Amino acid sequence: MDWNRWQDIYRNMSPEMKEQAMNMAKTRVKEKVMHWISQPVLIAVAVVLGAITGALCAFFGSILQNVGDIRDAHPLYWIPALALGGLAIVFTYKKIGKGSERGMGLVFDVAHGKEREVPLRLIPLIMASTWVTHLFGGSSGREGVAMQIGATLGHNMSSNIHVENAPRILLVAGMAAGFAGLFQTPMAAVALSLEILLASHLEIAALLPAVAAAVTAYKISQLLGYEKFAVDLNAFSPDWTVAGLFYNESGLDIYFVLKLAILGILFGIVGGGFAKLLPLSKKFFAQRFPNPFKRVAIMGVVLSLLFIVFWQGRYTGLGTNLLDICFGNPSALTTGDAGIYGYDWLLKFILTIVTLSVGFQGGEVTPLFVIGSTFGAFVASIVGVPFPLAAALGYAAVFGGATNTLFAPILVGAEIFGFDTLPAFFIACTLAYACNGGHSIYAQKKLRLR
């Protein structure tokens, strides 16, 4: 309709119709303006969110490293008191937690609209309880803490942002910032926060704020001196490179590709098995010991004995000591040379599940990295792949199998072990994703932003 025609129609309208038409026009203009300014606003807030989250994650991670060093220096002083630490955690959450002990479950419920808020008290509670868990030797991770820190801050910051979907978008951005600040893998952090929460297509409304928050958190964490775990696989042997393994005189080495596929299938089974057994274990112990104080006290004593019996703390805490064994000796040609036992992965697998099932706090991802690396090292000679490469692939693919994600583990592998390894991680992580049975350590009801 041309302008002159519109003027004629407008002149012939009644005063009431003119007023209604003007109100409709103003509403449309307001919607358009809000649509165009919402992204810059959300990105600006996400940068602030990323800076705060990155600083908190660097602080939390640094203290956690110190706590682990204290425990490792005197394991027989701390590990026997694991039950007392567990009782302190349960008492604190019962007294002032008010649902905060649900951790990532609460974050997902807020994202899905089942709960209205993530209380700020969750941040000091989850940080302190994870420090206590690790000080006394509990086998757990740290990513859940970082993602909860970011999600809590993002959701609470959104209360003053009058933009559609701001609470959910900033919650996603906060999760990305938390993971990026702790692991310093911003691309993987963005992929993970979107894959575990959002529906089939990735909305631009959540994508750009998540990128802004993750990159900012990564840089702030780095500037504050928090160290990133990274490995150059090509430094392990002068006889091979990751890229060189893909090709022989005839071109693409299809047998090597098949070996990577077999590894991926095995990693998917291990990761999916972890995700399947964790909730079953939580249910079992909750039924066997309905009283949370009795549960954490009895099982805390049992875990203390097991941690001491198994080489005085080899499987306590994050398990980064096992990662150091896997990747710390470039001259090692076999798992035996490196010092990895064939049962390391299984004991870490079981002890982590039990630790997280009976009331201790922390995440699952770092233990999954450890389980994957030690399992990869164990099966390397069976499949016929250099053990450092198999360990690296397990690091990422078991994590992907347990979280039911595809892009996040591929990017984790590339950001930790080098982007020249990307084709190998693509094959192994794709097969792990396809063979994990659809299980995940995270709530898999997806959120779609409209």
C-alpha positions in Angstrom: 0.0 0.0 0.0 1.5 3.4 -1.1 1.7 6.4 1.2 -1.0 8.5 -0.5 -3.5 5.6 -0.3 -2.7 5.2 3.4 -3.3 8.9 4.0 -6.7 8.7 2.4 -7.7 5.8 4.5 -6.4 7.5 7.7 -8.4 10.7 7.0 -11.6 8.7 6.6 -11.1 6.9 9.9 -13.1 7.8 13.0 -11.2 9.3 15.9 -11.4 6.0 17.8 -9.9 4.1 14.9 -7.2 6.7 14.4 -6.2 6.3 18.0 -6.2 2.5 17.8 -4.1 2.6 14.6 -1.5 5.0 16.2 -1.3 2.7 19.3 -0.7 -0.3 17.1 2.0 1.6 15.1 3.7 2.6 18.4 3.7 -1.0 19.6 5.2 -2.3 16.4 7.9 0.4 16.5 8.7 -0.4 20.2 8.9 -4.1 19.4 11.3 -3.4 16.6 13.5 -1.1 18.7 13.6 -3.6 21.6 14.5 -6.4 19.2 17.4 -4.5 17.8 18.8 -3.2 21.1 18.2 -6.5 23.1 21.3 -8.2 21.7 23.8 -5.3 22.4 22.3 -5.1 25.9 22.6 -8.8 26.6 26.1 -9.0 25.2 27.2 -6.0 27.3 25.7 -7.7 30.4 27.3 -11.0 29.4 30.8 -9.3 29.3 30.3 -8.1 32.9 29.0 -11.5 33.9 32.0 -13.2 32.3 34.4 -10.9 34.1 32.9 -11.6 37.5 32.5 -15.3 36.9 36.1 -15.7 35.5 37.5 -14.0 38.6 35.4 -16.2 41.0 36.4 -19.3 39.0 40.1 -18.4 39.2 39.7 -17.9 43.0 37.8 -21.1 43.4 40.2 -23.1 41.3 43.3 -21.8 42.9 42.0 -22.6 46.4 41.0 -26.0 45.2 44.5 -26.7 44.0 46.0 -25.6 47.3 43.5 -27.8 49.2 44.5 -30.8 47.1 48.2 -30.1 47.7 47.6 -29.9 51.5 45.8 -33.3 51.4 48.4 -34.9 49.2 51.2 -33.7 51.5 49.6 -35.5 54.5 47.0 -38.0 53.2 46.8 -39.9 56.5 45.9 -36.8 58.4 43.0 -35.8 56.2 41.5 -38.9 54.4 40.4 -40.7 57.7 38.3 -37.7 58.6 36.2 -37.8 55.3 33.1 -38.7 57.2 33.4 -35.6 59.5 33.7 -33.4 56.4 30.6 -35.0 54.9 28.6 -34.5 58.1 29.7 -30.8 58.1 28.5 -30.5 54.5 25.1 -32.1 55.1 24.5 -30.1 58.3 25.3 -26.8 56.6 23.0 -27.5 53.7 20.2 -28.6 56.0 20.7 -25.5 58.1 21.0 -22.8 55.5 21.0 -24.4 52.1 17.2 -24.6 51.6 17.4 -26.6 48.4 20.8 -25.4 47.2 22.2 -28.9 47.6 20.4 -29.8 44.4 23.1 -27.9 42.6 22.9 -28.3 38.8 19.5 -29.9 39.3 18.2 -26.6 40.6 19.8 -24.7 37.7 18.1 -26.9 35.2 14.7 -26.6 37.0 15.0 -22.8 36.9 15.8 -23.0 33.2 12.8 -25.2 32.6 10.5 -23.0 34.6 10.0 -25.5 37.4 11.7 -23.1 39.9 11.7 -19.3 40.0 15.2 -18.5 41.3 18.7 -19.7 42.0 19.6 -18.2 45.3 23.0 -16.4 45.6 23.8 -18.4 48.7 24.4 -21.3 46.4 27.7 -19.8 45.4 29.6 -19.8 48.7 27.9 -23.1 49.8 29.0 -25.0 46.7 32.5 -23.6 46.8 33.1 -24.3 50.4 31.5 -27.8 50.4 33.6 -28.7 47.4 36.8 -27.5 49.1 35.8 -29.7 52.1 35.1 -32.7 50.0 38.5 -32.4 48.3 40.4 -31.6 51.5 39.3 -34.9 53.0 39.8 -36.9 49.9 36.4 -37.2 48.2 36.6 -38.1 44.5 34.7 -35.5 42.7 35.1 -32.7 40.1 34.9 -29.0 39.9 33.0 -28.0 36.7 29.6 -28.2 38.4 30.7 -25.6 40.8 31.9 -23.2 38.1 28.8 -23.7 36.0 26.6 -23.1 39.1 28.5 -19.9 39.9 28.0 -18.5 36.4 24.4 -19.6 36.2 23.5 -18.2 39.6 25.1 -14.8 38.8 23.5 -14.7 35.3 20.1 -15.5 36.5 20.3 -12.9 39.4 21.7 -10.2 37.1 18.8 -10.7 34.7 16.3 -9.4 37.2 17.1 -5.8 36.2 17.3 -6.6 32.5 14.0 -6.0 30.8 14.6 -8.1 27.7 12.6 -11.1 26.6 14.2 -14.3 27.8 16.9 -12.5 29.7 16.9 -14.8 32.7 17.3 -18.0 30.6 19.8 -16.4 28.1 22.0 -15.1 30.9 21.7 -18.4 32.8 23.1 -20.1 29.6 25.8 -17.4 29.3 26.7 -17.8 32.9 27.2 -21.6 32.5 29.5 -21.0 29.5 31.4 -18.4 31.5 31.9 -20.8 34.4 33.2 -23.6 32.3 35.5 -21.3 30.3 36.8 -19.6 33.4 37.8 -22.9 35.1 39.0 -24.9 32.1 40.0 -22.0 29.8 38.3 -23.6 26.8 35.8 -21.0 25.7 34.7 -22.7 22.5 33.9 -25.9 24.3 32.2 -23.9 27.1 29.8 -22.3 24.6 29.0 -25.6 22.9 28.4 -27.4 26.2 26.1 -24.7 27.6 24.0 -24.8 24.5 24.0 -28.5 23.9 23.0 -29.6 27.4 20.2 -27.1 27.7 18.8 -25.7 24.4 16.6 -27.5 21.9 17.6 -28.7 18.5 18.5 -25.3 16.9 20.9 -22.8 18.5 19.2 -19.5 19.0 21.3 -16.5 18.2 19.8 -14.8 21.2 21.7 -17.2 23.5 24.7 -17.9 21.3 26.3 -14.4 21.2 25.9 -13.6 24.9 27.3 -17.1 25.7 30.3 -16.4 23.4 30.9 -12.9 25.0 30.7 -14.3 28.6 32.9 -17.3 27.8 35.7 -15.4 26.1 35.6 -12.7 28.9 35.7 -15.3 31.7 38.6 -17.1 29.9 40.7 -14.0 29.6 40.0 -12.8 33.1 40.9 -16.2 34.5 44.1 -16.2 32.4 45.0 -12.7 33.5 44.6 -13.7 37.1 47.2 -16.4 36.7 45.0 -19.4 36.7 46.8 -22.1 34.7 45.3 -24.1 31.9 45.9 -27.8 31.4 47.3 -28.3 27.9 49.3 -31.1 26.2 51.2 -31.2 22.9 50.7 -34.7 21.7 53.3 -34.3 19.0 56.0 -33.9 21.7 55.5 -37.6 22.8 57.4 -39.3 19.9 59.6 -38.3 17.1 58.3 -41.3 15.1 54.7 -40.1 14.6 52.4 -37.1 14.5 48.7 -37.1 14.9 48.2 -35.9 11.3 50.7 -38.3 10.0 48.9 -41.3 11.5 45.9 -40.7 9.1 47.9 -41.3 6.0 50.2 -44.0 4.5 51.7 -44.6 1.1 48.3 -45.4 -0.3 46.5 -42.3 1.1 44.0 -42.2 3.9 44.7 -45.1 6.3 41.3 -46.6 6.7 42.5 -49.1 9.3 43.6 -46.2 11.5 40.2 -44.6 11.1 38.6 -47.9 12.1 40.8 -48.0 15.2 39.6 -44.5 16.2 36.0 -45.6 15.6 36.5 -48.6 17.9 38.0 -46.4 20.6 35.0 -44.1 20.2 32.5 -46.9 20.7 34.4 -48.1 23.8 34.5 -44.5 25.2 30.8 -44.0 24.6 30.0 -47.2 26.5 32.1 -46.1 29.5 30.7 -42.5 29.5 27.2 -43.7 29.0 27.7 -46.3 31.8 28.8 -43.6 34.2 25.8 -41.5 33.4 23.5 -44.4 33.8 25.0 -45.7 37.0 25.3 -42.4 38.8 21.5 -41.8 39.4 21.0 -45.5 40.1 23.7 -45.3 42.8 22.2 -42.1 44.3 18.8 -43.8 44.5 20.3 -47.0 46.0 22.1 -45.1 48.8 19.1 -42.9 49.5 16.9 -45.9 49.9 19.5 -47.9 51.9 20.2 -44.9 54.2 17.2 -42.5 54.2 18.9 -40.4 56.9 21.4 -38.2 55.0 23.6 -37.8 58.1 23.8 -41.6 58.6 24.4 -42.0 54.9 27.4 -39.7 54.6 28.9 -40.8 58.0 28.8 -44.5 57.2 29.9 -44.2 53.6 32.4 -41.6 54.5 34.2 -44.1 56.7 34.0 -46.8 54.0 35.4 -44.4 51.4 38.2 -43.3 53.7 39.3 -46.9 54.2 39.2 -47.5 50.4 41.1 -44.3 49.6 43.8 -45.3 52.1 44.0 -48.9 51.0 44.3 -47.9 47.3 47.8 -46.4 47.6 47.1 -43.7 50.2 45.1 -41.4 48.0 45.8 -42.2 44.4 42.1 -41.9 43.6 41.2 -38.9 45.8 40.2 -35.5 44.7 40.1 -34.4 41.1 42.5 -37.2 39.9 44.8 -34.8 38.1 47.7 -36.8 39.5 46.6 -39.5 37.1 46.5 -37.0 34.2 50.1 -36.0 35.1 51.1 -39.7 35.0 49.4 -40.1 31.6 50.8 -37.0 29.9 53.8 -36.0 32.1 56.4 -38.2 30.6 56.9 -37.6 26.8 59.6 -40.4 26.6 57.2 -43.1 27.9 56.3 -45.6 25.1 53.8 -47.7 27.0 51.3 -47.3 29.8 53.7 -49.4 32.0 56.5 -46.9 31.3 54.2 -44.0 32.2 53.0 -45.7 35.4 49.3 -46.3 34.6 47.6 -49.4 35.9 44.9 -51.2 33.9 42.4 -50.8 36.7 43.0 -47.1 37.4 40.0 -46.1 35.3 37.7 -48.5 37.0 38.6 -47.6 40.5 38.2 -43.9 39.8 34.9 -44.6 38.0 33.5 -46.5 41.1 34.9 -44.2 43.8 33.6 -41.0 42.0 30.1 -42.4 41.7 30.0 -43.4 45.3 31.4 -40.1 46.5 28.8 -38.1 44.6 26.0 -40.5 45.6 26.3 -40.2 49.3 26.2 -36.5 49.9 29.7 -35.1 49.0 29.8 -32.1 46.6 31.6 -31.3 43.4 31.3 -32.0 39.7 31.7 -35.0 37.4 33.7 -33.7 34.5 37.3 -33.7 35.7 36.9 -37.3 37.1 35.4 -38.1 33.7 38.5 -36.6 32.0 40.7 -38.8 34.2 38.5 -42.0 33.7 38.7 -41.4 30.0 42.4 -40.8 29.8 43.3 -43.8 32.0 40.8 -46.1 30.1 42.2 -44.9 26.8 45.7 -45.6 28.0 44.6 -49.1 29.1 43.0 -50.1 25.7 45.6 -48.3 23.5 47.7 -51.4 23.0 44.7 -53.6 22.4 43.3 -51.4 19.7 46.7 -50.5 18.3 46.9 -46.8 18.8 49.8 -44.9 20.5 48.8 -44.6 24.2 49.2 -40.8 24.5 46.7 -40.3 21.6 44.3 -42.9 23.0 44.5 -41.3 26.4 43.8 -37.9 24.9 40.9 -39.2 22.9 39.5 -40.8 26.0 39.9 -37.5 27.9 37.3 -35.9 25.6 35.2 -38.7 24.3 34.2 -40.3 27.7 33.2 -36.8 28.8 31.1 -36.5 25.7 29.6 -39.9 26.2 28.6 -39.1 29.8 27.1 -35.6 29.0 25.4 -36.8 25.7 27.1 -34.0 23.8 28.9 -33.9 20.5 30.5 -30.6 19.7 31.7 -29.8 23.3 34.0 -32.8 23.6 35.4 -32.3 20.1 36.3 -28.7 21.0 37.6 -29.7 24.4 40.0 -32.1 22.7 41.1 -29.5 20.2 41.6 -26.7 22.8 43.5 -28.9 25.2 45.6 -31.1 22.8 45.9 -28.9 19.7 43.8 -28.2 16.7 45.8 -30.5 14.5 44.2 -33.3 16.4 40.6 -32.2 15.4 40.0 -35.0 12.9 40.8 -37.7 15.5 38.6 -36.1 18.1 35.8 -35.8 15.5 35.8 -39.5 14.8 36.1 -40.7 18.4 33.7 -38.2 19.9 31.1 -38.8 17.2 31.1 -42.6 17.8 31.1 -42.0 21.6 28.0 -39.8 21.2 26.3 -42.4 19.0 27.0 -45.3 21.4 26.4 -43.8 24.8 22.8 -45.1 25.1 21.3 -41.6 25.2 22.3 -41.2 28.9 23.6 -38.0 30.4 24.8 -36.7 33.8 22.8 -33.6 33.1 19.0 -33.1 32.8 18.2 -33.8 29.2 14.8 -32.0 29.0 15.7 -29.4 26.4 14.8 -25.7 26.6 13.8 -23.9 23.5 14.0 -20.1 23.4 11.1 -18.6 21.4 
